[in-house]
Amino acid sequence: MMQNILIIGAGAVGQVYGYRLAQAGNRVTFMVKEKYQCALQAGLTLYNLGQDKLKKRPIQFTQYKVVTNWPKAATQSENRAWDQIYLCISSTALRSFDFTGLKTLLKPGTTLVLLQPGPQDYQLVSPHWPATQIVQGVISLISYNAPLRTEQVPESGIAFWLPPLVATPFDGPSTQVKSVIRTFRQSGMKAVHKKKLAQSAPYPTAAFMIFLTALEIKNWKLAALREDKELQKLVIRAIHETFQVLSQDSGSRNPLWRYLVTPLSIRALLRIGPGAVPLDLETYLEYHFTKVGDQTRLFTQSYQLLAQDRGLSTPAMEQLLRLQPALAPH
């Protein structure tokens, strides 16, 4: 069944989801700031790294509509309510998001899909939308603005990779989750219902944010981090401290896989990782996570604030953050 879908944000993630959803026959509309309207209406260029690792065959994507404000979004769907609304914006952008405008689109059958991984993001949204119509998800793809400095492409666009063995997890009310999962699967994207996702998702996100902090300390050089055993030990201590904070904050148990986070596993990941993905991983990490460095810092700061609220000590995390380079002005 065709879904009437609004994607708020047309960055690297929003464009990929919009493309796959539109290809499956869904009606897709992007909501963006007015300054991006002309560029978006001209059409989008994408590269599917799962089929075109060398990025020689650009995909032209034009099967969508564009709106730039809430009244236009409401008018666009006046003959049929939005079935699904995807919030494809960063956790930092969520802090200044216009929820009052969003509420003008609320209809009984509209599902709001949250893709932000922050531990407090749901609490920001839940006062503005019925819990019975919210589905939480975790982004499981890699996408970025191509070309990276080590790449050549026929024209600039968004390169993306859907890991073949990874399914996007969703959780929420049963009927709404089933609908979102069905929509994803019909669009050629793996999806699964992961119960208690709100409790489990913050742990891998926290581990990844701490890893990124350490990698930034080493100037985004994987080999440099692989050789720095003392920094690896500090990373592991910071991860375990943060997991304890998250456990006390949510009332959930620490994940069993935390015992797999060892210096040996970190070194193995740093050695094997670059060959496991169809892109220049080191350059991608530096480019993308420098670009969204404010989000990484937002997460690490939120872990510190949660620790303070719970009266917990996090010396390794504090030491790691002291080593982190200052955020360059935008």
Phi, psi and chi 1 to 4 in degrees:
 res  aa     phi    psi   chi1   chi2   chi3   chi4
   1 MET       -  131.0  177.1  180.0  175.3      -
   2 MET   -65.9  135.7 -177.2 -164.9   76.9      -
   3 GLN  -106.5  144.4  -60.7  -69.1  -56.9      -
   4 ASN   -94.0  106.8 -167.9   29.0      -      -
   5 ILE  -117.9  131.9  -65.0  172.2      -      -
   6 LEU  -111.7  125.8  177.8   66.8      -      -
   7 ILE  -110.1  115.9  -61.3  178.0      -      -
   8 ILE   -91.2  109.8  -60.1  177.5      -      -
   9 GLY   104.8  128.4      -      -      -      -
  10 ALA  -124.7   48.4      -      -      -      -
  11 GLY   -84.0 -157.4      -      -      -      -
  12 ALA   -62.1  -36.6      -      -      -      -
  13 VAL   -78.6  -49.0  171.1      -      -      -
  14 GLY   -58.1  -40.2      -      -      -      -
  15 GLN   -63.4  -41.3  -71.4 -173.0   33.1      -
  16 VAL   -67.0  -47.5  175.9      -      -      -
  17 TYR   -61.3  -43.1  -76.4  150.6      -      -
  18 GLY   -59.3  -42.7      -      -      -      -
  19 TYR   -63.0  -49.6  166.6   68.4      -      -
  20 ARG   -66.5  -39.3  -62.6  -55.7  -68.2 -105.3
  21 LEU   -67.3  -39.2  -66.2  168.2      -      -
  22 ALA   -68.8  -38.1      -      -      -      -
  23 GLN   -60.6  -26.9  -72.5  -63.5  107.1      -
  24 ALA   -86.4    3.5      -      -      -      -
  25 GLY    97.8    5.7      -      -      -      -
  26 ASN   -79.4  154.3  -63.9  -66.7      -      -
  27 ARG   -88.5  112.9  177.3 -177.4  173.5 -174.8
  28 VAL  -111.8  133.2  171.5      -      -      -
  29 THR  -129.4  133.7  -60.3      -      -      -
  30 PHE   -97.6  139.4  -73.0  107.2      -      -
  31 MET  -111.8  120.3 -178.3  173.6  179.1      -
  32 VAL  -136.8  169.2  -63.1      -      -      -
  33 LYS   -67.7  151.4  -66.1  179.5  179.5  178.6
  34 GLU   -58.3  -31.8 -168.6  169.2   -8.8      -
  35 LYS   -66.6  -17.2   62.9 -178.4  178.4  179.5
  36 TYR   -98.7   -2.9  -59.3  122.3      -      -
  37 GLN   -61.3  -50.1 -178.7  178.3   14.4      -
  38 CYS   -61.9  -44.4  -69.5      -      -      -
  39 ALA   -62.1  -40.1      -      -      -      -
  40 LEU   -70.8  -39.4 -156.4   62.4      -      -
  41 GLN   -67.8  -20.6  -72.9  177.5  -27.2      -
  42 ALA   -74.6  -11.8      -      -      -      -
  43 GLY   107.5  156.1      -      -      -      -
  44 LEU  -115.5  150.2  -60.9  171.7      -      -
  45 THR  -116.2  129.8  -59.6      -      -      -
  46 LEU  -131.4  160.9  -61.3   97.9      -      -
  47 TYR  -132.9  122.6  -63.4   90.7      -      -
  48 ASN   -91.7  103.3 -175.4  -11.3      -      -
  49 LEU   -67.8  -19.4  -61.0 -179.2      -      -
  50 GLY   -70.4  -21.4      -      -      -      -
  51 GLN  -117.5  -17.4  -59.7  173.6   -6.6      -
  52 ASP  -145.1   74.3 -179.8   19.1      -      -
  53 LYS   -60.7  -32.7 -178.6  178.2  178.7  179.9
  54 LEU   -85.8   -3.4  -61.8  178.7      -      -
  55 LYS    57.0   49.6  -64.7  168.9  -75.0  -63.1
  56 LYS   -96.9  -17.6  -59.5  -70.0 -172.3 -178.4
  57 ARG  -120.2   88.4  -57.9 -172.6  -60.0  -85.4
  58 PRO   -66.1  143.5   22.6  -32.1      -      -
  59 ILE  -100.8  127.0  -59.3  166.7      -      -
  60 GLN   -96.7  122.0  -58.1  -57.1  -36.9      -
  61 PHE  -117.7  116.1  174.3   34.1      -      -
  62 THR  -134.0    0.6   59.2      -      -      -
  63 GLN   -84.7   67.2  -65.3   79.9   34.2      -
  64 TYR  -160.7  167.6   54.6   83.3      -      -
  65 LYS  -115.2  166.9  -64.5 -177.0  178.7 -179.6
  66 VAL  -132.2  134.3 -177.8      -      -      -
  67 VAL  -128.9  157.8  -64.6      -      -      -
  68 THR  -124.6   -1.1   58.4      -      -      -
  69 ASN  -154.9  170.8   56.0   53.0      -      -
  70 TRP   -66.2  -43.7  -59.8  113.1      -      -
  71 PRO   -58.1  -40.2  -27.2   36.2      -      -
  72 LYS   -67.3  -37.0  -70.1 -179.4 -180.0  177.8
  73 ALA   -64.8  -38.0      -      -      -      -
  74 ALA   -69.2  -40.4      -      -      -      -
  75 THR   -66.4  -38.7  -58.7      -      -      -
  76 GLN   -58.5  -31.6 -176.8   72.4   27.7      -
  77 SER  -111.8   18.2   63.9      -      -      -
  78 GLU   -63.3  -28.0   61.9 -176.5    0.6      -
  79 ASN   -86.8  -12.4  -65.4  -36.9      -      -
  80 ARG  -159.4  126.4  177.3 -177.8  171.7 -176.0
  81 ALA   -63.3  153.7      -      -      -      -
  82 TRP   -64.7  130.1  -61.5  110.1      -      -
  83 ASP   -77.7  -43.5  -64.1  -53.8      -      -
  84 GLN  -139.2  135.4  -61.9  169.8    5.9      -
  85 ILE  -119.7  122.7  -61.2  176.8      -      -
  86 TYR  -104.2  124.0  -70.3   78.1      -      -
  87 LEU   -89.3   93.4  -86.3 -179.5      -      -
  88 CYS  -101.1   58.7  -67.9      -      -      -
  89 ILE  -127.3  163.5   59.7  175.9      -      -
  90 SER   -73.8  165.1   68.5      -      -      -
  91 SER   -63.6  -34.4  -70.2      -      -      -
  92 THR   -68.0  -41.4   48.6      -      -      -
  93 ALA   -64.7  -29.1      -      -      -      -
  94 LEU   -63.3  -27.3 -162.8   63.9      -      -
  95 ARG   -66.8  -23.7  -91.6   63.1 -173.7  167.3
  96 SER  -118.2   19.9   58.2      -      -      -
  97 PHE   -72.7  147.5 -173.6   70.3      -      -
  98 ASP   -86.6   85.3 -178.9    8.1      -      -
  99 PHE   -71.5  -26.9  -71.5  106.5      -      -
 100 THR   -62.0  -43.3  -59.7      -      -      -
 101 GLY   -64.8  -41.2      -      -      -      -
 102 LEU   -59.1  -39.0  177.6   67.2      -      -
 103 LYS   -63.9  -20.0  -71.5  174.4   69.2  172.9
 104 THR   -69.1  -15.5   64.0      -      -      -
 105 LEU   -96.3   -1.5  -52.9 -177.0      -      -
 106 LEU   -69.1  122.7  176.8   60.1      -      -
 107 LYS  -131.9  160.1  -59.2  -67.8 -177.9 -177.4
 108 PRO   -55.7  -32.6  -27.7   36.3      -      -
 109 GLY   -99.6   11.2      -      -      -      -
 110 THR   -93.9  123.9  -57.3      -      -      -
 111 THR   -98.9  128.8  -62.0      -      -      -
 112 LEU   -97.2  122.8 -177.2   65.2      -      -
 113 VAL  -105.2  116.0 -176.9      -      -      -
 114 LEU   -95.2  130.2  -54.2 -174.5      -      -
 115 LEU  -118.2    6.2  -63.0  166.8      -      -
 116 GLN   -78.7  135.2  -69.1   69.9   30.6      -
 117 PRO   -93.0   -0.3   32.5  -33.3      -      -
 118 GLY   -65.7  146.4      -      -      -      -
 119 PRO   -66.3  -17.9   23.7  -33.3      -      -
 120 GLN  -114.9    8.1  -62.0  170.5  -41.2      -
 121 ASP   -67.3  -39.0  -69.6  -19.1      -      -
 122 TYR   -61.9  -39.5  179.9   85.2      -      -
 123 GLN   -65.0  -26.6  -75.1   71.3   22.5      -
 124 LEU   -71.8  -33.5  -71.2  173.8      -      -
 125 VAL   -90.6  -37.3  177.3      -      -      -
 126 SER   -57.3  -30.3   57.7      -      -      -
 127 PRO   -68.8  -12.6  -21.0   34.2      -      -
 128 HIS  -109.9   -2.1  -51.6  -77.8      -      -
 129 TRP  -150.5  138.5 -157.9  -89.1      -      -
 130 PRO   -59.5  135.1  -20.6   31.8      -      -
 131 ALA   -59.7  -27.8      -      -      -      -
 132 THR   -72.3   -5.6   53.5      -      -      -
 133 GLN  -125.8   21.5  -65.6  174.3 -127.4      -
 134 ILE  -113.3  129.1  -63.1  177.5      -      -
 135 VAL  -117.8  129.6  168.5      -      -      -
 136 GLN   -98.4  141.4  -72.4 -174.7  -87.0      -
 137 GLY  -140.3  168.7      -      -      -      -
 138 VAL  -126.7  126.7  175.8      -      -      -
 139 ILE   -64.1  129.0  -63.9  168.0      -      -
 140 SER  -121.9   16.1   59.7      -      -      -
 141 LEU  -112.6  166.7   57.8   81.1      -      -
 142 ILE  -112.7  128.8  -69.2  177.7      -      -
 143 SER  -147.4  148.3   58.3      -      -      -
 144 TYR  -160.9  164.3   62.3   90.7      -      -
 145 ASN   -76.9  114.5  -71.4  -79.7      -      -
 146 ALA   -97.4  143.8      -      -      -      -
 147 PRO   -93.4  149.3   34.2  -36.0      -      -
 148 LEU   -69.9  168.7  -60.8  172.1      -      -
 149 ARG   -65.7  -16.9   67.1  170.0 -176.9  -90.8
 150 THR   -98.8    7.6   56.0      -      -      -
 151 GLU  -116.3  163.3  -64.1  178.1  -24.8      -
 152 GLN  -132.5  133.9  -69.1 -175.8  -14.2      -
 153 VAL  -136.0  154.2  -64.1      -      -      -
 154 PRO   -60.2  -35.3  -22.5   32.6      -      -
 155 GLU  -156.5  152.9   55.5 -176.3  -61.5      -
 156 SER   -62.6  146.2  -61.8      -      -      -
 157 GLY  -175.1 -165.0      -      -      -      -
 158 ILE  -105.3  120.8  -62.0  -63.6      -      -
 159 ALA   -95.7  138.7      -      -      -      -
 160 PHE  -141.7  155.2   68.8   92.8      -      -
 161 TRP  -140.2  125.1 -178.9   53.5      -      -
 162 LEU  -100.8  102.6  -61.1  168.1      -      -
 163 PRO   -52.3  126.2  -25.2   34.8      -      -
 164 PRO   -64.9  -23.8   22.3  -33.4      -      -
 165 LEU  -104.9    8.7  -58.9  178.8      -      -
 166 VAL  -114.0  127.5  178.6      -      -      -
 167 ALA  -104.8  140.7      -      -      -      -
 168 THR   -71.6  122.9  -59.2      -      -      -
 169 PRO   -85.9  141.4   30.6  -32.7      -      -
 170 PHE  -133.3  152.3  -69.5  104.1      -      -
 171 ASP  -150.1  155.4 -167.2   20.1      -      -
 172 GLY   149.9 -164.0      -      -      -      -
 173 PRO   -56.7  138.5  -23.6   33.6      -      -
 174 SER   -53.5  -49.8  178.1      -      -      -
 175 THR   -62.2  -44.2  -59.9      -      -      -
 176 GLN   -68.1  -40.6  -75.4   71.7   22.3      -
 177 VAL   -63.2  -44.2  168.9      -      -      -
 178 LYS   -59.9  -39.6  -72.4  179.3 -179.5  178.0
 179 SER   -66.4  -44.2  177.9      -      -      -
 180 VAL   -65.1  -44.4  171.1      -      -      -
 181 ILE   -62.1  -43.4  -71.3  175.9      -      -
 182 ARG   -61.3  -42.1 -178.3  168.8   56.4 -110.2
 183 THR   -62.4  -42.9  -59.0      -      -      -
 184 PHE   -63.7  -47.2 -103.7   57.0      -      -
 185 ARG   -65.2  -38.0  -70.2  176.4  176.0  173.2
 186 GLN   -66.6  -19.9  -70.6  172.7  -11.8      -
 187 SER   -94.7    9.8  -56.9      -      -      -
 188 GLY    79.6   20.9      -      -      -      -
 189 MET  -117.0  130.1  -63.7 -177.4  -73.8      -
 190 LYS   -68.8  140.2  -68.8 -177.5  172.7   60.9
 191 ALA  -150.3  149.9      -      -      -      -
 192 VAL  -146.7  149.9   64.7      -      -      -
 193 HIS   -84.5  115.4 -172.6 -179.1      -      -
 194 LYS  -112.1  104.1  174.6   71.9  173.3  178.1
 195 LYS   -68.5  146.5  -66.0 -176.2  177.7 -179.9
 196 LYS    59.1   37.3  -63.5 -176.1  178.3 -180.0
 197 LEU   -61.2  -35.8 -178.5   63.3      -      -
 198 ALA   -61.5  -28.6      -      -      -      -
 199 GLN   -85.0  -33.7  -72.9   75.1   38.4      -
 200 SER   -91.4  -31.0   62.0      -      -      -
 201 ALA   -63.6  -35.6      -      -      -      -
 202 PRO   -62.5  -22.8  -26.6   37.0      -      -
 203 TYR   -69.1  -54.1  -68.7   96.3      -      -
 204 PRO   -63.7  -33.3   18.0  -30.3      -      -
 205 THR   -61.8  -45.4  -62.7      -      -      -
 206 ALA   -62.5  -44.5      -      -      -      -
 207 ALA   -60.7  -40.2      -      -      -      -
 208 PHE   -68.7  -40.5 -173.5   53.0      -      -
 209 MET   -64.0  -38.0  -67.3  -61.8  139.3      -
 210 ILE   -68.8  -40.5  -67.0  169.5      -      -
 211 PHE   -58.7  -44.1  167.1   78.3      -      -
 212 LEU   -62.6  -38.6  -70.8  174.2      -      -
 213 THR   -60.6  -44.3  -60.3      -      -      -
 214 ALA   -66.6  -39.9      -      -      -      -
 215 LEU   -65.0  -38.1 -170.1   58.7      -      -
 216 GLU   -64.4  -37.2 -174.8  179.9   21.7      -
 217 ILE   -59.0  -34.6  -69.2  169.1      -      -
 218 LYS   -93.4   23.7  -56.6  -53.3  -69.7 -173.1
 219 ASN    57.7   35.1  -65.9  -44.6      -      -
 220 TRP    64.6   25.4  -57.7   99.2      -      -
 221 LYS  -100.9  112.8  -58.9  -59.1  180.0 -175.8
 222 LEU   -60.8  -41.8  -62.7  174.6      -      -
 223 ALA   -64.2  -37.4      -      -      -      -
 224 ALA   -65.1  -40.9      -      -      -      -
 225 LEU   -69.8  -36.5  179.8   54.6      -      -
 226 ARG   -63.2  -30.5 -171.2  172.5   67.1 -120.9
 227 GLU   -88.4  -14.3  -65.4  167.8    1.7      -
 228 ASP   -93.7   88.6 -167.1  -26.2      -      -
 229 LYS   -69.3  -32.0  -64.7 -177.9  179.1  179.4
 230 GLU   -67.3  -39.8  -69.4  -56.0  -46.6      -
 231 LEU   -67.2  -36.1 -176.0   56.0      -      -
 232 GLN   -60.8  -43.3  -66.5  167.4   23.0      -
 233 LYS   -63.2  -39.1  -66.5  176.3 -177.9  177.3
 234 LEU   -64.4  -40.8 -176.1   62.4      -      -
 235 VAL   -59.9  -46.0  165.3      -      -      -
 236 ILE   -63.7  -42.6  -68.3  169.6      -      -
 237 ARG   -63.7  -40.9  -66.9 -158.7  -58.7  -87.2
 238 ALA   -64.9  -38.9      -      -      -      -
 239 ILE   -62.7  -46.1  -72.0  174.3      -      -
 240 HIS   -67.2  -36.5  -74.3  -70.7      -      -
 241 GLU   -62.0  -45.4  -71.7  173.9   -2.6      -
 242 THR   -67.3  -38.6  -56.1      -      -      -
 243 PHE   -60.3  -39.0  -80.3   12.0      -      -
 244 GLN   -64.8  -38.7 -175.6   62.8   26.6      -
 245 VAL   -62.8  -47.9  171.2      -      -      -
 246 LEU   -63.5  -37.2  -66.4  172.8      -      -
 247 SER   -63.7  -45.5  176.0      -      -      -
 248 GLN   -70.2  -33.6  -70.9 -151.1   17.4      -
 249 ASP   -70.0  -39.4 -179.0   63.7      -      -
 250 SER   -98.7  -12.8   65.2      -      -      -
 251 GLY    75.7   14.4      -      -      -      -
 252 SER   -98.4  165.7   59.1      -      -      -
 253 ARG   -85.4  147.9  -67.2 -176.7  178.5 -178.7
 254 ASN   -60.7  139.5  -81.9  -37.2      -      -
 255 PRO   -66.9  143.6   24.5  -33.3      -      -
 256 LEU   -63.1  -27.8  -67.8  176.7      -      -
 257 TRP   -69.0   -5.3   57.3  -97.3      -      -
 258 ARG   -62.2  -26.5   70.6 -174.5 -174.3  -82.9
 259 TYR   -70.9  -14.2  -63.9  112.9      -      -
 260 LEU   -85.1   -9.5  -60.1  176.5      -      -
 261 VAL   -83.9   95.3 -177.9      -      -      -
 262 THR  -132.1  164.0   65.7      -      -      -
 263 PRO   -55.1  -37.6  -27.9   36.4      -      -
 264 LEU   -65.2  -43.4 -179.1   61.2      -      -
 265 SER   -69.3  -34.6   65.1      -      -      -
 266 ILE   -65.1  -44.4  -72.1  178.5      -      -
 267 ARG   -65.5  -38.0  -72.0 -165.2  -66.9  -87.2
 268 ALA   -65.4  -42.5      -      -      -      -
 269 LEU   -63.1  -41.6  179.1   63.9      -      -
 270 LEU   -67.8  -27.6  -70.6  167.1      -      -
 271 ARG   -84.5  -39.9 -173.0  177.0  -62.4  -82.2
 272 ILE   -86.2  -33.6  -62.8  171.1      -      -
 273 GLY   -50.1  -49.6      -      -      -      -
 274 PRO   -58.1  -30.8  -27.0   36.2      -      -
 275 GLY   -86.6   -6.1      -      -      -      -
 276 ALA   -94.3   -6.3      -      -      -      -
 277 VAL  -124.9  148.9  -63.4      -      -      -
 278 PRO   -86.3   46.1   33.4  -35.7      -      -
 279 LEU  -158.8  168.2   64.5  144.4      -      -
 280 ASP   -76.6   94.6 -177.9  -16.2      -      -
 281 LEU   -62.2  -44.8 -178.4   61.7      -      -
 282 GLU   -61.7  -46.2 -173.7  173.8   81.1      -
 283 THR   -66.5  -38.8  -57.4      -      -      -
 284 TYR   -61.3  -48.2  160.7   73.8      -      -
 285 LEU   -60.2  -43.2  -69.3  172.4      -      -
 286 GLU   -63.8  -47.6  178.4 -178.6    4.9      -
 287 TYR   -65.3  -54.0  166.2   75.8      -      -
 288 HIS   -68.8  -44.8 -178.9   71.6      -      -
 289 PHE   -86.9   -8.4  -70.4  101.7      -      -
 290 THR   -76.2  -40.3  -63.4      -      -      -
 291 LYS   -60.7  -39.8 -178.1  179.4  177.0 -178.2
 292 VAL  -107.9   33.2  -61.8      -      -      -
 293 GLY   -59.8  -30.1      -      -      -      -
 294 ASP   -64.0  -31.0   55.2  -14.1      -      -
 295 GLN   -71.6  -41.6  178.7  171.1  -92.1      -
 296 THR   -59.1  -44.0  -56.0      -      -      -
 297 ARG   -67.8  -34.2  -74.9  164.8  171.4   78.8
 298 LEU   -60.3  -43.9  172.8   67.5      -      -
 299 PHE   -65.4  -49.8  -74.8    1.0      -      -
 300 THR   -63.2  -37.0   53.1      -      -      -
 301 GLN   -66.5  -37.3  -69.9  167.9    4.1      -
 302 SER   -65.7  -35.1   71.0      -      -      -
 303 TYR   -64.6  -39.4  -55.3  144.1      -      -
 304 GLN   -65.3  -41.9  -70.6  -64.0   93.7      -
 305 LEU   -65.7  -39.9  -69.2  173.2      -      -
 306 LEU   -63.5  -39.0  -73.8  173.8      -      -
 307 ALA   -62.5  -43.9      -      -      -      -
 308 GLN   -62.4  -42.9  -67.2  172.9   14.1      -
 309 ASP   -61.9  -33.3  -69.7  -16.9      -      -
 310 ARG   -92.4   -0.6  -64.2  -71.0  175.2  175.5
 311 GLY    67.9   31.1      -      -      -      -
 312 LEU  -100.8  146.5  -62.1  174.1      -      -
 313 SER   -94.2  134.2  176.2      -      -      -
 314 THR  -133.5   64.0   55.2      -      -      -
 315 PRO   -63.0  -37.1   21.8  -33.4      -      -
 316 ALA   -67.0  -42.6      -      -      -      -
 317 MET   -62.6  -43.0 -170.9   66.2  177.5      -
 318 GLU   -63.0  -41.4  -68.0  168.2    8.0      -
 319 GLN   -64.5  -41.2 -177.2  179.0  -10.2      -
 320 LEU   -62.0  -42.2 -167.5   66.5      -      -
 321 LEU   -69.6  -30.0  -66.3  179.1      -      -
 322 ARG   -67.5  -28.1  -74.7 -163.9  -64.3  -90.2
 323 LEU   -82.1  -14.5  -65.5  172.5      -      -
 324 GLN   -70.5  136.2 -171.6  178.7   34.6      -
 325 PRO   -61.6  151.8  -18.9   30.2      -      -
 326 ALA   -64.8  144.3      -      -      -      -
 327 LEU   -71.1  122.9 -179.9   62.1      -      -
 328 ALA   -69.4  143.2      -      -      -      -
 329 PRO   -65.4  146.9   22.9  -32.1      -      -
 330 HIS   -72.3      -  -68.4  -69.1      -      -
